[in-house]
Amino acid sequence: MLRYIYNKLHKTIRYFLITICVMAFIFLLYKNIVPWGRFRVEYKFSKQAHPFFSVLRPNGRVGNIAAMDEGNYQIIKKEPVYFDIETPRKFKNVLMEIEYKFPEWQRKDYDFKIGLLADKNNWQFTLEPLENSKMSRLLNDWDNFRQGNTVFMQGIRRYGSIEEFLNNLPNRENFAVYNYELDGELKLADYKGQNEDLEIGSILKGYHQFYTYVKDEPLEFDFEFECEDARQAEGAINLYYGKLPVLAMDLWQEEKCLDKASLVKENLREGVYKIEIKINDDIAIKKIKTKQEFLSFINNVNFKEIKDGYKPVELYTNSETLKAASSIKEGLQDIKAGDNTYGLNELFKQFLFDKYSRDNFSMFGQKNSLAKISLKRDNIIIQGAGLFSFSKESFINPGISSLENVEDFSDLQYVIAEYDEPEVLKDGWKSAKALFDLQDIARDRNKYNFILSISGIEELHIRKIRGEFR
């Protein structure tokens, strides 16, 4: 009898161990091979660790995971927040889906986006919209029609199709774009260039890009770099006309970072050019000097955070909101934007400034609404969804106004966008999706890195993040 029980127990344990091994083998096979070509992962904010999803971070910007009848959720209190998804191999694209909810007291305009880290060295994200309050309002109030993912809205019906609008564009002052690149060459009436040099003497760090303008003159830029802390043999200056590459210059020669570089190009056709300084934060830009009259930085000006040698500086921007941060105590200061003064009074914290005044400014037929930013010390990082210049006379906006920066809708008649409205679920929850191309994206330790940007949102609840990799 005892032998029978022993044999029975022995077989049971053996079958159990074999089953565990088979299940583990199948799991590892699925995890590392993905035999069906698709890899689906879903995070419902369980308090247990997820095998593929990281937690939302940093901790100071999110609340604890909380429970509700339908499951768990987490509150995002400040932006941006980051998360990673580990995958068994590389994929061609990923469809991301977020289920979220705003608190009932949310009244400010907001812009909710998800982004994928496209360039780790320069910390550059590709952003896609999830929900924009201005877009939602215009879709409800204006006449609109859609072609694929492109939506066109008009306050007064004039155009019968998107194609008709694109072939007969109205004045730039009368329309805006959102998440849409509109081809069109800006020409400045009565532009003659200048004889005096334009010089940026503040020390900047890392990746920057800016617009300039050329007409019947060579393009000339002189740069000085500080390479003492450079650890990576990468760096370049790239020149573009629209999306067309014009010139590329390597900033490394014989495995050394150049401390000086000149970008000179003659016989260029008239128009706006974009210059990209593709370096990481280990390299500083000590000086930019040019004969060009216009120089507008795109989306950010990152001053090098230094403990001495800083100086006051003025900037001009068309961005509706500003984000500022500092990692050293010498960068803490009061910042004046328009008629308002804001306190940057805590290290390693990104402050959001809005509702500041802007003044209208016209030059060469260009109309811009600019806010003046006054810094006591030029050793902080400042960002915004717009352009920045070191004088209002050097400000140039080559593109159509972005809906994100439109405050007064009285002159706005048309908006064209790449945008899908989120799906409305029960009890105020919504679901929004975004598709990313992964073919040129490098994984970091088998992980894709994502960002959630929630400009204007005071609080956001998230209960599900889903990714379908193909």
C-alpha positions as CSV (number, residue, x, y, z in Angstrom):
1,M,0.0,0.0,0.0
2,L,2.8,2.4,0.9
3,R,4.6,1.5,-2.3
4,Y,1.5,2.3,-4.3
5,I,1.1,5.6,-2.6
6,Y,4.7,6.4,-3.1
7,N,4.6,5.5,-6.9
8,K,1.4,7.6,-7.3
9,L,2.9,10.6,-5.6
10,H,6.2,10.2,-7.5
11,K,4.3,10.2,-10.9
12,T,2.2,13.2,-9.9
13,I,5.3,15.2,-8.9
14,R,7.1,14.2,-12.1
15,Y,4.1,15.1,-14.3
16,F,3.8,18.4,-12.4
17,L,7.5,19.3,-13.0
18,I,7.3,18.3,-16.6
19,T,4.2,20.5,-17.1
20,I,6.0,23.4,-15.4
21,C,9.1,22.9,-17.7
22,V,6.9,22.7,-20.8
23,M,5.0,25.9,-19.8
24,A,8.2,27.7,-19.1
25,F,9.6,26.6,-22.5
26,I,6.5,27.8,-24.3
27,F,6.6,31.1,-22.5
28,L,10.3,31.6,-23.3
29,L,9.7,30.6,-26.9
30,Y,6.9,33.1,-27.2
31,K,8.9,35.8,-25.5
32,N,12.0,35.4,-27.6
33,I,10.6,34.3,-31.0
34,V,7.1,35.8,-31.3
35,P,6.0,33.0,-33.8
36,W,2.9,34.8,-35.0
37,G,4.6,38.0,-35.9
38,R,2.7,40.2,-33.5
39,F,3.5,41.0,-29.9
40,R,0.7,42.3,-27.7
41,V,1.3,43.7,-24.2
42,E,-1.1,45.3,-21.8
43,Y,-0.5,47.1,-18.5
44,K,-3.5,47.5,-16.2
45,F,-1.6,49.1,-13.3
46,S,-1.4,46.0,-11.2
47,K,0.7,46.4,-8.0
48,Q,2.8,43.4,-9.1
49,A,5.7,43.9,-11.5
50,H,4.9,43.4,-15.2
51,P,7.3,41.2,-17.2
52,F,7.4,43.7,-20.1
53,F,6.2,47.1,-18.8
54,S,8.1,49.4,-16.5
55,V,6.3,51.6,-14.0
56,L,5.5,55.3,-14.8
57,R,8.3,57.5,-13.7
58,P,9.6,59.7,-12.0
59,N,7.8,58.9,-8.8
60,G,7.4,62.6,-7.9
61,R,5.1,63.1,-10.9
62,V,2.7,60.2,-10.3
63,G,0.5,59.1,-7.5
64,N,0.3,55.6,-6.0
65,I,-1.7,52.9,-7.9
66,A,-5.3,53.0,-6.6
67,A,-8.2,50.6,-6.9
68,M,-11.7,51.1,-8.3
69,D,-14.6,48.9,-9.2
70,E,-13.4,48.4,-12.8
71,G,-9.8,47.8,-11.8
72,N,-6.7,49.8,-10.9
73,Y,-5.6,53.2,-12.1
74,Q,-2.8,55.7,-11.5
75,I,-2.8,59.5,-11.3
76,I,-0.4,61.6,-13.3
77,K,0.2,64.9,-11.3
78,K,2.9,66.5,-13.4
79,E,4.4,66.0,-16.9
80,P,6.2,64.6,-18.6
81,V,6.3,61.0,-17.4
82,Y,8.2,58.1,-19.0
83,F,7.8,54.3,-19.3
84,D,9.5,51.5,-21.2
85,I,8.3,48.3,-23.0
86,E,10.7,45.4,-23.3
87,T,10.2,43.3,-26.5
88,P,11.8,40.0,-27.6
89,R,13.0,41.5,-30.9
90,K,12.7,44.6,-33.1
91,F,9.5,45.3,-34.9
92,K,8.3,47.5,-37.9
93,N,5.7,49.5,-36.0
94,V,3.6,49.7,-32.8
95,L,0.1,50.8,-32.2
96,M,-0.2,52.3,-28.7
97,E,-3.5,52.7,-26.9
98,I,-4.2,54.6,-23.7
99,E,-7.3,54.5,-21.6
100,Y,-7.5,57.7,-19.5
101,K,-9.9,60.1,-17.7
102,F,-9.7,63.8,-16.8
103,P,-11.1,65.0,-13.5
104,E,-14.4,66.8,-13.8
105,W,-12.8,70.1,-12.7
106,Q,-10.4,70.2,-15.6
107,R,-11.1,73.5,-17.4
108,K,-7.9,74.6,-19.0
109,D,-7.0,73.9,-22.6
110,Y,-4.8,70.8,-22.9
111,D,-2.7,68.9,-25.3
112,F,-2.2,65.2,-24.5
113,K,0.5,63.4,-26.5
114,I,2.5,60.2,-26.5
115,G,6.1,60.0,-27.7
116,L,8.7,57.5,-28.7
117,L,12.4,58.1,-28.1
118,A,13.9,58.4,-31.5
119,D,17.4,59.7,-30.6
120,K,18.8,58.7,-27.3
121,N,22.0,60.7,-27.5
122,N,20.1,63.9,-28.0
123,W,17.0,62.9,-26.1
124,Q,14.6,63.6,-29.0
125,F,11.1,62.1,-29.0
126,T,8.7,61.6,-31.9
127,L,5.3,62.8,-30.6
128,E,1.8,61.8,-31.7
129,P,-1.4,63.4,-30.4
130,L,-3.9,61.6,-28.3
131,E,-6.3,64.4,-27.5
132,N,-6.3,68.2,-27.9
133,S,-9.0,70.3,-26.4
134,K,-8.9,73.0,-29.1
135,M,-9.3,70.4,-31.8
136,S,-12.2,68.8,-30.0
137,R,-13.9,72.2,-29.7
138,L,-13.5,73.1,-33.3
139,L,-14.6,69.7,-34.5
140,N,-17.8,70.2,-32.6
141,D,-18.4,73.8,-33.7
142,W,-17.0,74.1,-37.3
143,D,-17.9,72.5,-40.6
144,N,-15.3,69.7,-41.2
145,F,-14.6,66.7,-43.4
146,R,-12.0,64.0,-43.3
147,Q,-9.7,62.2,-45.8
148,G,-8.0,59.3,-44.1
149,N,-6.3,60.6,-41.0
150,T,-6.4,64.2,-42.3
151,V,-9.2,66.4,-41.1
152,F,-10.0,69.9,-42.4
153,M,-12.2,72.4,-40.5
154,Q,-13.6,75.7,-41.6
155,G,-15.5,78.3,-39.7
156,I,-17.4,79.5,-42.8
157,R,-17.8,76.9,-45.6
158,R,-15.7,78.0,-48.6
159,Y,-13.8,74.8,-49.7
160,G,-15.5,71.6,-50.8
161,S,-12.5,69.3,-50.3
162,I,-9.0,69.1,-48.7
163,E,-7.5,69.1,-52.2
164,E,-9.2,72.4,-53.1
165,F,-7.9,74.0,-49.9
166,L,-4.3,72.8,-50.5
167,N,-4.3,74.1,-54.0
168,N,-5.8,77.5,-53.1
169,L,-4.3,78.4,-49.7
170,P,-5.7,81.5,-48.0
171,N,-3.6,84.1,-46.2
172,R,-1.3,82.6,-43.5
173,E,-3.0,84.7,-40.8
174,N,-6.3,83.0,-41.4
175,F,-5.4,79.3,-40.9
176,A,-3.5,77.1,-38.6
177,V,-2.2,73.5,-38.5
178,Y,-2.0,70.8,-35.9
179,N,0.3,67.8,-36.2
180,Y,0.5,68.5,-40.0
181,E,3.4,69.5,-42.2
182,L,2.2,71.9,-44.9
183,D,4.6,72.5,-47.8
184,G,5.0,76.2,-48.7
185,E,7.9,78.5,-49.2
186,L,8.0,81.7,-47.2
187,K,9.1,84.8,-49.1
188,L,9.7,88.1,-47.3
189,A,8.8,91.2,-49.1
190,D,11.4,94.0,-49.2
191,Y,14.1,91.9,-47.5
192,K,17.6,93.1,-48.2
193,G,19.8,91.4,-45.6
194,Q,22.0,93.2,-43.1
195,N,25.6,94.3,-42.8
196,E,26.0,93.8,-39.1
197,D,26.8,90.5,-37.4
198,L,24.2,88.7,-35.3
199,E,25.9,87.0,-32.4
200,I,24.6,84.7,-29.7
201,G,27.0,85.0,-26.8
202,S,25.2,82.8,-24.2
203,I,26.6,79.3,-23.7
204,L,24.2,76.7,-24.9
205,K,24.5,72.9,-24.5
206,G,23.5,69.9,-26.5
207,Y,21.1,69.5,-29.4
208,H,19.6,72.6,-31.0
209,Q,17.9,73.5,-34.3
210,F,17.0,76.9,-35.6
211,Y,15.6,78.7,-38.7
212,T,17.3,81.4,-40.7
213,Y,16.7,83.2,-44.0
214,V,18.7,83.7,-47.2
215,K,18.1,86.0,-50.2
216,D,20.8,87.1,-52.7
217,E,23.5,86.4,-50.1
218,P,25.7,83.6,-48.9
219,L,24.7,81.6,-45.8
220,E,27.5,82.2,-43.3
221,F,27.6,80.8,-39.7
222,D,30.6,80.6,-37.3
223,F,30.4,78.3,-34.3
224,E,32.6,77.8,-31.2
225,F,32.3,74.7,-29.2
226,E,33.5,73.6,-25.7
227,C,34.5,69.9,-26.0
228,E,36.3,69.3,-22.7
229,D,33.5,67.0,-21.4
230,A,32.8,65.3,-24.7
231,R,32.7,61.5,-24.2
232,Q,31.1,60.3,-27.5
233,A,32.7,60.7,-31.0
234,E,29.5,61.9,-32.6
235,G,28.4,65.4,-33.8
236,A,27.3,67.1,-36.9
237,I,25.8,70.3,-38.3
238,N,23.1,69.8,-40.9
239,L,21.5,72.3,-43.3
240,Y,18.0,71.8,-44.7
241,Y,15.8,73.6,-47.1
242,G,12.3,72.4,-46.1
243,K,12.8,68.6,-45.8
244,L,15.6,68.6,-48.4
245,P,19.1,68.1,-47.0
246,V,21.5,70.7,-48.4
247,L,24.8,70.3,-46.5
248,A,26.2,68.1,-43.7
249,M,29.4,68.8,-41.7
250,D,31.1,66.4,-39.3
251,L,32.2,67.9,-36.0
252,W,34.7,65.2,-35.2
253,Q,38.0,64.9,-37.0
254,E,40.7,62.3,-36.1
255,E,38.5,61.3,-33.1
256,K,38.6,64.9,-31.7
257,C,35.7,67.3,-31.3
258,L,36.2,70.6,-33.3
259,D,36.3,73.7,-31.1
260,K,35.5,75.9,-34.1
261,A,33.4,75.3,-37.3
262,S,32.2,77.5,-40.1
263,L,29.1,76.7,-42.2
264,V,29.3,78.6,-45.5
265,K,27.1,78.0,-48.6
266,E,26.7,80.3,-51.6
267,N,24.2,80.5,-54.5
268,L,21.3,79.3,-52.4
269,R,17.7,80.0,-53.5
270,E,15.7,82.4,-51.5
271,G,13.8,81.1,-48.5
272,V,14.0,79.7,-45.0
273,Y,16.7,77.2,-44.0
274,K,16.9,75.0,-41.0
275,I,20.2,74.4,-39.3
276,E,20.5,71.4,-37.0
277,I,23.4,71.2,-34.4
278,K,23.4,67.5,-33.6
279,I,25.4,67.1,-30.5
280,N,24.8,65.6,-27.0
281,D,24.8,67.5,-23.7
282,D,28.5,66.9,-23.2
283,I,29.3,69.5,-25.8
284,A,28.6,73.2,-25.3
285,I,28.0,75.9,-27.9
286,K,30.0,78.8,-26.8
287,K,29.2,81.2,-29.6
288,I,27.0,81.5,-32.7
289,K,27.9,84.3,-35.1
290,T,26.2,85.0,-38.5
291,K,25.6,87.6,-41.2
292,Q,22.0,86.4,-41.5
293,E,19.3,88.7,-40.1
294,F,17.0,86.0,-38.7
295,L,17.7,83.2,-36.2
296,S,14.8,81.5,-34.4
297,F,15.4,78.4,-32.2
298,I,12.9,75.6,-32.5
299,N,11.1,74.4,-29.3
300,N,13.9,75.0,-26.8
301,V,16.9,77.0,-25.7
302,N,19.1,74.9,-23.4
303,F,21.6,77.2,-21.6
304,K,24.6,75.5,-20.1
305,E,24.0,75.3,-16.3
306,I,27.1,77.0,-14.9
307,K,27.8,78.2,-11.4
308,D,29.6,81.4,-12.4
309,G,30.0,83.5,-15.5
310,Y,26.3,83.6,-16.2
311,K,24.5,86.8,-17.3
312,P,21.0,88.3,-17.8
313,V,19.4,87.6,-21.2
314,E,16.1,88.4,-23.0
315,L,14.3,86.0,-25.3
316,Y,11.2,86.3,-27.4
317,T,8.8,83.5,-28.1
318,N,5.4,82.8,-29.8
319,S,4.9,79.7,-27.5
320,E,1.6,79.8,-25.6
321,T,3.2,78.0,-22.6
322,L,6.7,77.7,-21.2
323,K,8.6,75.0,-19.3
324,A,11.7,75.8,-17.3
325,A,14.0,73.8,-15.1
326,S,17.4,73.9,-13.4
327,S,19.7,71.3,-11.9
328,I,21.9,73.8,-10.0
329,K,20.9,76.3,-7.3
330,E,22.5,79.2,-9.2
331,G,19.8,78.7,-11.9
332,L,16.9,79.3,-9.4
333,Q,15.4,82.7,-10.1
334,D,12.3,84.7,-10.9
335,I,11.4,84.6,-14.6
336,K,9.4,87.4,-16.2
337,A,7.3,86.4,-19.2
338,G,5.1,89.2,-20.6
339,D,3.7,91.1,-17.7
340,N,3.9,88.1,-15.3
341,T,6.6,86.9,-13.0
342,Y,7.1,83.2,-12.2
343,G,9.2,81.5,-9.6
344,L,11.7,78.9,-10.6
345,N,12.5,77.9,-7.0
346,E,13.1,74.2,-6.9
347,L,15.8,72.0,-8.3
348,F,15.1,69.1,-10.8
349,K,11.5,70.2,-11.2
350,Q,10.0,71.3,-14.4
351,F,7.8,74.4,-14.0
352,L,5.0,75.3,-16.3
353,F,4.2,79.0,-17.1
354,D,1.2,80.2,-19.0
355,K,-1.3,83.0,-19.3
356,Y,1.4,85.6,-19.9
357,S,0.8,88.6,-22.2
358,R,2.1,88.8,-25.8
359,D,2.5,91.8,-28.1
360,N,1.9,91.9,-31.8
361,F,5.0,92.6,-33.9
362,S,5.3,92.9,-37.7
363,M,8.4,92.8,-39.9
364,F,8.7,92.3,-43.7
365,G,5.0,91.5,-43.8
366,Q,5.2,88.9,-41.1
367,K,2.8,89.2,-38.2
368,N,3.8,87.6,-34.9
369,S,2.5,87.6,-31.4
370,L,5.5,87.5,-29.1
371,A,6.1,87.3,-25.4
372,K,9.3,88.8,-23.9
373,I,11.1,86.5,-21.5
374,S,13.6,88.1,-19.0
375,L,16.1,85.9,-17.3
376,K,18.4,87.2,-14.5
377,R,20.8,84.3,-15.2
378,D,21.2,82.4,-18.5
379,N,21.9,79.0,-16.9
380,I,18.5,77.2,-17.2
381,I,16.6,75.0,-19.6
382,I,13.6,76.6,-21.2
383,Q,11.2,74.9,-23.6
384,G,7.9,75.6,-25.4
385,A,5.8,74.5,-28.4
386,G,7.1,77.3,-30.6
387,L,10.1,79.4,-31.5
388,F,12.6,81.5,-29.5
389,S,14.9,84.3,-30.6
390,F,17.3,86.6,-28.7
391,S,15.7,89.7,-30.2
392,K,12.3,90.4,-31.7
393,E,14.0,91.7,-34.8
394,S,15.7,88.4,-35.4
395,F,12.5,86.4,-35.0
396,I,11.2,84.4,-38.0
397,N,8.3,82.0,-38.2
398,P,8.5,80.1,-41.5
399,G,5.6,77.9,-40.9
400,I,1.9,78.3,-40.5
401,S,0.7,79.0,-37.0
402,S,0.3,75.9,-34.9
403,L,-3.1,75.6,-33.2
404,E,-1.3,75.0,-29.9
405,N,-0.2,78.7,-30.0
406,V,-3.4,80.2,-31.1
407,E,-5.2,82.2,-28.3
408,D,-7.5,84.5,-30.3
409,F,-9.8,82.6,-32.7
410,S,-11.4,85.7,-34.1
411,D,-9.1,85.8,-37.2
412,L,-8.8,82.0,-37.5
413,Q,-11.0,80.6,-40.3
414,Y,-9.4,77.2,-41.2
415,V,-7.5,74.4,-39.5
416,I,-5.9,71.3,-41.1
417,A,-4.6,68.5,-39.0
418,E,-3.6,64.9,-38.7
419,Y,-5.8,63.9,-35.9
420,D,-8.3,61.2,-34.7
421,E,-10.8,62.0,-31.9
422,P,-10.5,59.6,-28.9
423,E,-13.2,57.1,-28.3
424,V,-15.6,57.9,-25.5
425,L,-16.1,55.0,-23.0
426,K,-18.3,54.7,-19.9
427,D,-18.1,57.0,-16.9
428,G,-15.9,59.6,-18.5
429,W,-13.1,57.3,-19.6
430,K,-11.6,57.7,-23.1
431,S,-9.4,55.6,-25.4
432,A,-6.9,57.1,-27.8
433,K,-4.5,55.5,-30.2
434,A,-1.2,56.4,-31.9
435,L,0.9,54.5,-34.5
436,F,4.7,54.7,-34.5
437,D,7.2,53.6,-37.2
438,L,9.9,51.6,-35.5
439,Q,12.2,50.7,-38.4
440,D,14.8,53.4,-37.7
441,I,14.4,53.2,-33.9
442,A,17.2,51.6,-31.9
443,R,16.1,49.7,-28.7
444,D,17.9,50.5,-25.5
445,R,18.7,47.2,-23.7
446,N,15.8,45.5,-25.6
447,K,13.4,48.3,-24.6
448,Y,11.5,50.9,-26.5
449,N,11.2,54.2,-24.5
450,F,8.0,56.3,-24.3
451,I,6.9,59.6,-23.0
452,L,3.5,61.0,-22.0
453,S,3.3,64.7,-22.5
454,I,0.2,66.4,-21.0
455,S,0.6,70.1,-21.4
456,G,-2.1,72.1,-19.7
457,I,-3.5,69.1,-17.8
458,E,-3.6,69.5,-14.0
459,E,-4.3,65.9,-13.3
460,L,-4.9,62.8,-15.4
461,H,-6.1,59.2,-14.5
462,I,-4.8,56.3,-16.6
463,R,-6.1,52.7,-16.2
464,K,-4.6,50.9,-19.2
465,I,-1.7,51.1,-21.6
466,R,-1.6,48.7,-24.5
467,G,1.0,48.1,-27.2
468,E,0.6,46.0,-30.3
469,F,4.0,45.5,-32.0
470,R,4.0,44.2,-35.6
